[in-house]
Amino acid sequence: MFDAVFIITLLLFAGTSAMCIYSLHTDDARYRNRAKVLLLAAVLAFFALGAVRFYSHTGEGVVRGAFSIWGYFYLLTLVLVLLLFYLYFSRWKTQWWSFTTLAVPFITLVLIISIPFLDSARRITVDTGHWLLPLHIVIAILGEIFFFLSFAGSVLYLVMEWQLKKKASMRFVFRLPTLESIENFNRWAIARAFALLSLGLVSGAVVAYAVFSTPYQGSPKEIILYASWAVMLGLFWLRHGGRINPHRASQLNAFLFAVLMFIFMFSNIYITMGFHGFK
C-alpha cells in the first residue's frame, strides 16, 4: 500500500509542477485553477503518505520515523509544505503563487531523490531519548527551508529582471511580483534562515554536549551546517546593509544555495560517520 500511495503522490506533484509552470506562461486562468486543484490533491496525498508510512507501514510515528533516512526527506518536504500554507495567509500572499511554482518542482525532486531509500533501515545513530534532539532537527530544517525560500526569491528576481530587459512578454511580467517586493521577501527569508539556523546550531551543540560531553564532533554534516550558517550570515550582511545590489545578491544567493544543498544532500545520503550520520 505504501508504494502505491508514494507513486500517486509523486505523480501528483510532478503533474502539479508542470501545470504550475505553464500557468505562469498563459493568460488563461483555468490553468492556474487546475494547478491549484492538483496542488491540493498532491498535498492531501502527501499527508496520507506520511500516515501510511509512519503508522501503518512501520508503526514508528512521525517523531521516531523522522530519524530514518527516508523519514528525514519526508520531514524536509513536510516543513516546506507547511511553510507554503503559512505564506498564503501571511503578508506575502500576493507572491505566494510565484514561490509555489518554484517550490513544487523542488518537492518533486526531493521525493525522487528519496526513492532509493524507501526501504532503507539507516537511521541517525544517536541517543534519540534526548528531548532537545527532535526540536534541533526541526529548527535546523526550518533554517534550510527559509534558505530555499531566499533561493526561490533570488531566481524569481533574476527571471523578472530578465523579462523586463527583454520586454518580450509584458503580460508575463504583470503576473509576477515587482522587483522591490521580491527583494523585500528575499531579505525577510534570509534573516529568518540565519536566525533559525543559529538556534539550530546552539541546540545541536547542547545535545552533543549532553550525549558526548563535547559540543562539537567534527562530523561532515556539522561542518556543512556551520558553513551554511556562515553563508547565511554573509548574505544577511550583504542584503540588509545594502553593500551589494539586488542583482548580484540574487546571483550569489542562488549559486551558494545550489552548491550547499548538493553537499548537504550528499552528506545525508552517503556519509555515514559522526554525530549526524545515518547508519
BALOBA-1460 file (C-alpha; in Angstrom, 3 decimals):
// residues 279
<rec num="1" residu="m" x="0.000" y="0.000" z="0.000"/>
<rec num="2" residu="f" x="2.797" y="2.403" z="0.874"/>
<rec num="3" residu="d" x="4.446" y="2.014" z="-2.559"/>
<rec num="4" residu="a" x="1.145" y="2.717" z="-4.312"/>
<rec num="5" residu="v" x="0.490" y="5.875" z="-2.258"/>
<rec num="6" residu="f" x="4.061" y="7.042" z="-2.874"/>
<rec num="7" residu="i" x="3.697" y="6.640" z="-6.652"/>
<rec num="8" residu="i" x="0.386" y="8.514" z="-6.615"/>
<rec num="9" residu="t" x="1.901" y="11.333" z="-4.533"/>
<rec num="10" residu="l" x="4.946" y="11.637" z="-6.799"/>
<rec num="11" residu="l" x="2.821" y="11.693" z="-9.968"/>
<rec num="12" residu="l" x="0.524" y="14.343" z="-8.499"/>
<rec num="13" residu="f" x="3.457" y="16.590" z="-7.568"/>
<rec num="14" residu="a" x="5.054" y="16.060" z="-10.991"/>
<rec num="15" residu="g" x="1.775" y="16.973" z="-12.697"/>
<rec num="16" residu="t" x="1.336" y="19.970" z="-10.407"/>
<rec num="17" residu="s" x="4.871" y="21.147" z="-11.214"/>
<rec num="18" residu="a" x="4.155" y="21.113" z="-14.957"/>
<rec num="19" residu="m" x="0.801" y="22.831" z="-14.526"/>
<rec num="20" residu="c" x="2.200" y="25.492" z="-12.168"/>
<rec num="21" residu="i" x="4.987" y="26.422" z="-14.571"/>
<rec num="22" residu="y" x="2.632" y="26.515" z="-17.546"/>
<rec num="23" residu="s" x="0.128" y="28.649" z="-15.632"/>
<rec num="24" residu="l" x="2.707" y="31.459" z="-15.481"/>
<rec num="25" residu="h" x="3.012" y="31.488" z="-19.281"/>
<rec num="26" residu="t" x="-0.660" y="31.684" z="-20.175"/>
<rec num="27" residu="d" x="-3.382" y="34.255" z="-19.665"/>
<rec num="28" residu="d" x="-5.975" y="31.509" z="-19.236"/>
<rec num="29" residu="a" x="-6.950" y="31.488" z="-15.534"/>
<rec num="30" residu="r" x="-8.296" y="27.962" z="-15.925"/>
<rec num="31" residu="y" x="-4.755" y="26.536" z="-15.887"/>
<rec num="32" residu="r" x="-3.939" y="28.251" z="-12.594"/>
<rec num="33" residu="n" x="-7.172" y="26.901" z="-11.109"/>
<rec num="34" residu="r" x="-6.312" y="23.424" z="-12.346"/>
<rec num="35" residu="a" x="-2.840" y="23.750" z="-10.867"/>
<rec num="36" residu="k" x="-4.328" y="24.722" z="-7.508"/>
<rec num="37" residu="v" x="-6.666" y="21.701" z="-7.583"/>
<rec num="38" residu="l" x="-3.750" y="19.421" z="-8.429"/>
<rec num="39" residu="l" x="-1.679" y="21.015" z="-5.641"/>
<rec num="40" residu="l" x="-4.435" y="20.371" z="-3.104"/>
<rec num="41" residu="a" x="-4.707" y="16.745" z="-4.259"/>
<rec num="42" residu="a" x="-0.909" y="16.333" z="-4.086"/>
<rec num="43" residu="v" x="-0.753" y="17.767" z="-0.551"/>
<rec num="44" residu="l" x="-3.577" y="15.512" z="0.652"/>
<rec num="45" residu="a" x="-1.826" y="12.512" z="-0.889"/>
<rec num="46" residu="f" x="1.412" y="13.626" z="0.796"/>
<rec num="47" residu="f" x="-0.228" y="13.680" z="4.242"/>
<rec num="48" residu="a" x="-1.802" y="10.277" z="3.521"/>
<rec num="49" residu="l" x="1.665" y="9.013" z="2.545"/>
<rec num="50" residu="g" x="3.044" y="10.047" z="5.934"/>
<rec num="51" residu="a" x="0.165" y="8.423" z="7.792"/>
<rec num="52" residu="v" x="0.613" y="5.156" z="5.894"/>
<rec num="53" residu="r" x="4.391" y="5.156" z="6.297"/>
<rec num="54" residu="f" x="4.720" y="6.079" z="9.962"/>
<rec num="55" residu="y" x="1.622" y="4.440" z="11.415"/>
<rec num="56" residu="s" x="0.599" y="1.538" z="9.145"/>
<rec num="57" residu="h" x="3.870" y="0.568" z="7.427"/>
<rec num="58" residu="t" x="6.431" y="0.981" z="10.244"/>
<rec num="59" residu="g" x="4.318" y="1.947" z="13.271"/>
<rec num="60" residu="e" x="7.060" y="4.295" z="14.495"/>
<rec num="61" residu="g" x="5.143" y="7.557" z="14.443"/>
<rec num="62" residu="v" x="6.398" y="10.774" z="12.862"/>
<rec num="63" residu="v" x="8.927" y="11.686" z="15.582"/>
<rec num="64" residu="r" x="10.825" y="8.383" z="15.605"/>
<rec num="65" residu="g" x="10.223" y="7.828" z="11.894"/>
<rec num="66" residu="a" x="11.993" y="11.109" z="11.100"/>
<rec num="67" residu="f" x="15.236" y="9.565" z="12.377"/>
<rec num="68" residu="s" x="15.255" y="7.183" z="9.390"/>
<rec num="69" residu="i" x="16.851" y="8.442" z="6.189"/>
<rec num="70" residu="w" x="13.589" y="8.378" z="4.197"/>
<rec num="71" residu="g" x="11.754" y="9.950" z="7.120"/>
<rec num="72" residu="y" x="14.256" y="12.801" z="7.074"/>
<rec num="73" residu="f" x="13.389" y="13.511" z="3.432"/>
<rec num="74" residu="y" x="9.698" y="13.407" z="4.317"/>
<rec num="75" residu="l" x="10.198" y="15.821" z="7.211"/>
<rec num="76" residu="l" x="12.136" y="18.207" z="4.955"/>
<rec num="77" residu="t" x="9.266" y="18.197" z="2.464"/>
<rec num="78" residu="l" x="6.620" y="18.465" z="5.185"/>
<rec num="79" residu="v" x="8.177" y="21.623" z="6.598"/>
<rec num="80" residu="l" x="8.241" y="23.208" z="3.133"/>
<rec num="81" residu="v" x="4.589" y="22.301" z="2.510"/>
<rec num="82" residu="l" x="3.571" y="23.842" z="5.845"/>
<rec num="83" residu="l" x="5.580" y="26.987" z="5.075"/>
<rec num="84" residu="l" x="3.750" y="27.363" z="1.761"/>
<rec num="85" residu="f" x="0.475" y="27.338" z="3.697"/>
<rec num="86" residu="y" x="1.924" y="29.950" z="6.046"/>
<rec num="87" residu="l" x="2.940" y="32.196" z="3.143"/>
<rec num="88" residu="y" x="-0.591" y="32.026" z="1.761"/>
<rec num="89" residu="f" x="-2.018" y="33.530" z="4.950"/>
<rec num="90" residu="s" x="0.877" y="35.946" z="5.547"/>
<rec num="91" residu="r" x="1.627" y="39.411" z="4.162"/>
<rec num="92" residu="w" x="3.350" y="37.681" z="1.255"/>
<rec num="93" residu="k" x="0.094" y="36.284" z="-0.152"/>
<rec num="94" residu="t" x="0.479" y="38.211" z="-3.421"/>
<rec num="95" residu="q" x="3.824" y="36.489" z="-4.003"/>
<rec num="96" residu="w" x="2.585" y="33.076" z="-2.856"/>
<rec num="97" residu="w" x="1.790" y="31.600" z="-6.264"/>
<rec num="98" residu="s" x="5.117" y="32.619" z="-7.784"/>
<rec num="99" residu="f" x="7.069" y="30.957" z="-4.965"/>
<rec num="100" residu="t" x="4.796" y="27.905" z="-5.019"/>
<rec num="101" residu="t" x="5.592" y="27.486" z="-8.719"/>
<rec num="102" residu="l" x="9.275" y="27.132" z="-7.783"/>
<rec num="103" residu="a" x="8.719" y="25.148" z="-4.569"/>
<rec num="104" residu="v" x="6.579" y="22.360" z="-6.067"/>
<rec num="105" residu="p" x="9.298" y="21.182" z="-8.523"/>
<rec num="106" residu="f" x="11.752" y="21.211" z="-5.601"/>
<rec num="107" residu="i" x="9.386" y="18.992" z="-3.586"/>
<rec num="108" residu="t" x="9.098" y="16.667" z="-6.584"/>
<rec num="109" residu="l" x="12.899" y="16.496" z="-6.815"/>
<rec num="110" residu="v" x="13.250" y="15.640" z="-3.108"/>
<rec num="111" residu="l" x="10.681" y="12.839" z="-3.467"/>
<rec num="112" residu="i" x="12.574" y="11.455" z="-6.478"/>
<rec num="113" residu="i" x="15.876" y="11.560" z="-4.561"/>
<rec num="114" residu="s" x="14.229" y="9.642" z="-1.698"/>
<rec num="115" residu="i" x="13.237" y="6.694" z="-3.930"/>
<rec num="116" residu="p" x="16.432" y="4.630" z="-3.371"/>
<rec num="117" residu="f" x="15.864" y="4.895" z="0.394"/>
<rec num="118" residu="l" x="12.210" y="3.828" z="0.619"/>
<rec num="119" residu="d" x="13.164" y="0.556" z="2.295"/>
<rec num="120" residu="s" x="16.432" y="1.687" z="3.874"/>
<rec num="121" residu="a" x="16.952" y="0.794" z="7.526"/>
<rec num="122" residu="r" x="19.567" y="3.519" z="8.018"/>
<rec num="123" residu="r" x="18.884" y="5.827" z="10.960"/>
<rec num="124" residu="i" x="20.540" y="8.656" z="12.867"/>
<rec num="125" residu="t" x="22.787" y="6.823" z="15.318"/>
<rec num="126" residu="v" x="22.467" y="8.963" z="18.420"/>
<rec num="127" residu="d" x="20.522" y="8.604" z="21.655"/>
<rec num="128" residu="t" x="17.040" y="9.610" z="20.497"/>
<rec num="129" residu="g" x="15.842" y="9.857" z="24.070"/>
<rec num="130" residu="h" x="17.204" y="13.390" z="24.454"/>
<rec num="131" residu="w" x="14.185" y="15.704" z="24.375"/>
<rec num="132" residu="l" x="16.009" y="18.501" z="22.533"/>
<rec num="133" residu="l" x="17.101" y="16.449" z="19.511"/>
<rec num="134" residu="p" x="13.739" y="16.467" z="17.614"/>
<rec num="135" residu="l" x="13.476" y="20.213" z="18.242"/>
<rec num="136" residu="h" x="17.034" y="20.711" z="16.963"/>
<rec num="137" residu="i" x="16.224" y="18.812" z="13.757"/>
<rec num="138" residu="v" x="13.029" y="20.799" z="13.098"/>
<rec num="139" residu="i" x="14.711" y="24.173" z="13.772"/>
<rec num="140" residu="a" x="17.696" y="23.326" z="11.541"/>
<rec num="141" residu="i" x="15.388" y="22.144" z="8.745"/>
<rec num="142" residu="l" x="13.332" y="25.340" z="9.073"/>
<rec num="143" residu="g" x="16.517" y="27.352" z="8.652"/>
<rec num="144" residu="e" x="17.413" y="25.423" z="5.489"/>
<rec num="145" residu="i" x="13.855" y="25.795" z="4.139"/>
<rec num="146" residu="f" x="13.917" y="29.560" z="4.629"/>
<rec num="147" residu="f" x="17.276" y="29.472" z="2.840"/>
<rec num="148" residu="f" x="15.453" y="27.700" z="-0.001"/>
<rec num="149" residu="l" x="12.786" y="30.423" z="0.002"/>
<rec num="150" residu="s" x="15.522" y="33.043" z="-0.395"/>
<rec num="151" residu="f" x="16.898" y="30.930" z="-3.261"/>
<rec num="152" residu="a" x="13.455" y="30.772" z="-4.896"/>
<rec num="153" residu="g" x="13.072" y="34.530" z="-4.452"/>
<rec num="154" residu="s" x="16.509" y="35.119" z="-5.953"/>
<rec num="155" residu="v" x="15.669" y="33.006" z="-9.012"/>
<rec num="156" residu="l" x="12.363" y="34.840" z="-9.341"/>
<rec num="157" residu="y" x="14.160" y="38.206" z="-9.114"/>
<rec num="158" residu="l" x="16.587" y="37.234" z="-11.894"/>
<rec num="159" residu="v" x="13.759" y="35.919" z="-14.111"/>
<rec num="160" residu="m" x="11.697" y="39.070" z="-13.563"/>
<rec num="161" residu="e" x="14.686" y="41.321" z="-14.272"/>
<rec num="162" residu="w" x="15.475" y="39.368" z="-17.443"/>
<rec num="163" residu="q" x="11.880" y="39.656" z="-18.653"/>
<rec num="164" residu="l" x="11.873" y="43.407" z="-18.028"/>
<rec num="165" residu="k" x="15.064" y="43.835" z="-20.034"/>
<rec num="166" residu="k" x="13.728" y="41.726" z="-22.907"/>
<rec num="167" residu="k" x="10.329" y="43.467" z="-22.927"/>
<rec num="168" residu="a" x="9.168" y="40.408" z="-24.829"/>
<rec num="169" residu="s" x="6.135" y="39.483" z="-22.761"/>
<rec num="170" residu="m" x="4.788" y="42.243" z="-20.526"/>
<rec num="171" residu="r" x="1.747" y="40.089" z="-19.770"/>
<rec num="172" residu="f" x="4.093" y="37.554" z="-18.203"/>
<rec num="173" residu="v" x="5.757" y="40.343" z="-16.195"/>
<rec num="174" residu="f" x="2.415" y="41.568" z="-14.857"/>
<rec num="175" residu="r" x="1.725" y="38.095" z="-13.435"/>
<rec num="176" residu="l" x="4.877" y="38.271" z="-11.266"/>
<rec num="177" residu="p" x="5.553" y="40.410" z="-8.172"/>
<rec num="178" residu="t" x="7.542" y="43.632" z="-8.539"/>
<rec num="179" residu="l" x="11.325" y="43.577" z="-8.181"/>
<rec num="180" residu="e" x="11.059" y="45.623" z="-4.986"/>
<rec num="181" residu="s" x="8.597" y="43.222" z="-3.349"/>
<rec num="182" residu="i" x="10.717" y="40.218" z="-4.355"/>
<rec num="183" residu="e" x="13.834" y="41.785" z="-2.857"/>
<rec num="184" residu="n" x="11.938" y="42.618" z="0.356"/>
<rec num="185" residu="f" x="10.856" y="38.979" z="0.537"/>
<rec num="186" residu="n" x="14.432" y="37.794" z="-0.002"/>
<rec num="187" residu="r" x="15.658" y="39.944" z="2.886"/>
<rec num="188" residu="w" x="12.840" y="38.638" z="5.078"/>
<rec num="189" residu="a" x="13.626" y="34.996" z="4.180"/>
<rec num="190" residu="i" x="17.410" y="35.180" z="4.648"/>
<rec num="191" residu="a" x="17.019" y="36.940" z="8.024"/>
<rec num="192" residu="r" x="14.847" y="34.089" z="9.300"/>
<rec num="193" residu="a" x="17.112" y="31.463" z="7.748"/>
<rec num="194" residu="f" x="20.071" y="32.944" z="9.620"/>
<rec num="195" residu="a" x="18.183" y="33.221" z="12.930"/>
<rec num="196" residu="l" x="16.739" y="29.692" z="12.769"/>
<rec num="197" residu="l" x="19.986" y="28.017" z="11.764"/>
<rec num="198" residu="s" x="21.740" y="29.886" z="14.591"/>
<rec num="199" residu="l" x="19.213" y="28.397" z="17.022"/>
<rec num="200" residu="g" x="19.678" y="25.015" z="15.352"/>
<rec num="201" residu="l" x="23.423" y="25.107" z="15.851"/>
<rec num="202" residu="v" x="23.092" y="26.136" z="19.504"/>
<rec num="203" residu="s" x="20.526" y="23.416" z="20.251"/>
<rec num="204" residu="g" x="22.656" y="20.845" z="18.395"/>
<rec num="205" residu="a" x="25.697" y="21.806" z="20.449"/>
<rec num="206" residu="v" x="23.662" y="21.341" z="23.642"/>
<rec num="207" residu="v" x="22.546" y="17.858" z="22.519"/>
<rec num="208" residu="a" x="26.097" y="16.890" z="21.525"/>
<rec num="209" residu="y" x="27.436" y="18.052" z="24.893"/>
<rec num="210" residu="a" x="24.716" y="16.169" z="26.792"/>
<rec num="211" residu="v" x="25.340" y="12.929" z="24.860"/>
<rec num="212" residu="f" x="29.079" y="13.091" z="24.110"/>
<rec num="213" residu="s" x="30.368" y="15.621" z="26.694"/>
<rec num="214" residu="t" x="31.578" y="17.880" z="23.873"/>
<rec num="215" residu="p" x="29.592" y="20.459" z="21.870"/>
<rec num="216" residu="y" x="31.312" y="19.650" z="18.575"/>
<rec num="217" residu="q" x="32.001" y="16.249" z="16.998"/>
<rec num="218" residu="g" x="33.584" y="17.448" z="13.751"/>
<rec num="219" residu="s" x="31.276" y="15.291" z="11.610"/>
<rec num="220" residu="p" x="30.837" y="16.227" z="7.923"/>
<rec num="221" residu="k" x="27.238" y="17.313" z="8.432"/>
<rec num="222" residu="e" x="28.183" y="19.580" z="11.333"/>
<rec num="223" residu="i" x="30.858" y="21.186" z="9.164"/>
<rec num="224" residu="i" x="28.284" y="21.747" z="6.404"/>
<rec num="225" residu="l" x="25.808" y="23.282" z="8.853"/>
<rec num="226" residu="y" x="28.436" y="25.695" z="10.148"/>
<rec num="227" residu="a" x="29.404" y="26.534" z="6.563"/>
<rec num="228" residu="s" x="25.704" y="27.152" z="5.770"/>
<rec num="229" residu="w" x="25.456" y="29.423" z="8.804"/>
<rec num="230" residu="a" x="28.500" y="31.415" z="7.639"/>
<rec num="231" residu="v" x="26.992" y="31.752" z="4.149"/>
<rec num="232" residu="m" x="23.652" y="32.934" z="5.554"/>
<rec num="233" residu="l" x="25.438" y="35.411" z="7.805"/>
<rec num="234" residu="g" x="27.289" y="36.776" z="4.782"/>
<rec num="235" residu="l" x="24.113" y="37.040" z="2.679"/>
<rec num="236" residu="f" x="22.233" y="38.674" z="5.564"/>
<rec num="237" residu="w" x="25.045" y="41.219" z="5.995"/>
<rec num="238" residu="l" x="25.209" y="41.984" z="2.265"/>
<rec num="239" residu="r" x="21.439" y="42.262" z="1.723"/>
<rec num="240" residu="h" x="20.492" y="44.229" z="4.825"/>
<rec num="241" residu="g" x="23.481" y="46.529" z="4.680"/>
<rec num="242" residu="g" x="22.884" y="47.463" z="1.048"/>
<rec num="243" residu="r" x="26.502" y="46.523" z="0.359"/>
<rec num="244" residu="i" x="25.673" y="44.752" z="-2.893"/>
<rec num="245" residu="n" x="22.975" y="45.403" z="-5.485"/>
<rec num="246" residu="p" x="19.964" y="43.025" z="-5.582"/>
<rec num="247" residu="h" x="21.021" y="41.540" z="-8.922"/>
<rec num="248" residu="r" x="24.421" y="40.412" z="-7.631"/>
<rec num="249" residu="a" x="22.933" y="39.371" z="-4.295"/>
<rec num="250" residu="s" x="20.376" y="37.185" z="-6.092"/>
<rec num="251" residu="q" x="23.056" y="35.571" z="-8.264"/>
<rec num="252" residu="l" x="25.212" y="34.870" z="-5.213"/>
<rec num="253" residu="n" x="22.239" y="33.579" z="-3.177"/>
<rec num="254" residu="a" x="21.091" y="31.190" z="-5.920"/>
<rec num="255" residu="f" x="24.608" y="29.851" z="-6.581"/>
<rec num="256" residu="l" x="25.540" y="29.303" z="-2.927"/>
<rec num="257" residu="f" x="22.227" y="27.599" z="-2.143"/>
<rec num="258" residu="a" x="22.639" y="25.195" z="-5.076"/>
<rec num="259" residu="v" x="26.180" y="24.284" z="-4.002"/>
<rec num="260" residu="l" x="25.390" y="23.908" z="-0.295"/>
<rec num="261" residu="m" x="22.171" y="21.985" z="-0.921"/>
<rec num="262" residu="f" x="24.007" y="19.484" z="-3.119"/>
<rec num="263" residu="i" x="26.678" y="18.978" z="-0.450"/>
<rec num="264" residu="f" x="24.008" y="18.810" z="2.280"/>
<rec num="265" residu="m" x="22.051" y="16.107" z="0.434"/>
<rec num="266" residu="f" x="25.238" y="14.199" z="-0.355"/>
<rec num="267" residu="s" x="26.307" y="14.207" z="3.290"/>
<rec num="268" residu="n" x="22.916" y="12.931" z="4.432"/>
<rec num="269" residu="i" x="22.759" y="10.176" z="1.830"/>
<rec num="270" residu="y" x="26.307" y="8.868" z="1.502"/>
<rec num="271" residu="i" x="28.309" y="9.933" z="4.553"/>
<rec num="272" residu="t" x="27.595" y="7.648" z="7.495"/>
<rec num="273" residu="m" x="30.186" y="8.733" z="10.039"/>
<rec num="274" residu="g" x="29.811" y="11.033" z="13.013"/>
<rec num="275" residu="f" x="27.061" y="12.508" z="15.154"/>
<rec num="276" residu="h" x="24.701" y="13.186" z="12.241"/>
<rec num="277" residu="g" x="25.385" y="10.058" z="10.193"/>
<rec num="278" residu="f" x="22.620" y="7.705" z="9.003"/>
<rec num="279" residu="k" x="23.981" y="4.222" z="9.742"/>
